[in-house]
Amino acid sequence: MSPADARRAVEIGCAGIILSNHGGRQLDGSRAAFDQLAEIVDAVGDRIDVMMDGGIQRGTHILKALSLGAKAVGLGRSYLY
């Protein structure tokens, strides 16, 4: 959830990162992954892939995440909808 952590992932040779605020339900003050996505993508550029997980409930959320720079999205709860 941090641009500094994302840059560090690039430095240590990660091929990609998953942006997620799992546990956010317990942390009322935590930002949503959507709020961080553009900032994280800007921090890493095209050096690693960014996948976003969390908050995806409909197709328009997928389009929004992809348009903000995510390479993929996680659909953990989709089967419930």
HELIX and SHEET records of a PDB file:
HELIX    1   1 PRO A    3  GLU A   11  1                                   9    
HELIX    2   2 ALA A   33  VAL A   44  1                                  12    
HELIX    3   3 GLY A   59  SER A   67  1                                   9    
HELIX    4   4 SER A   78  LEU A   80  5                                   3    
SHEET    1   A 3 GLY A  16  SER A  20  0                                        
SHEET    2   A 3 ASP A  49  ASP A  53  1                                        
SHEET    3   A 3 ALA A  72  GLY A  74  1                                        
END                                                                             
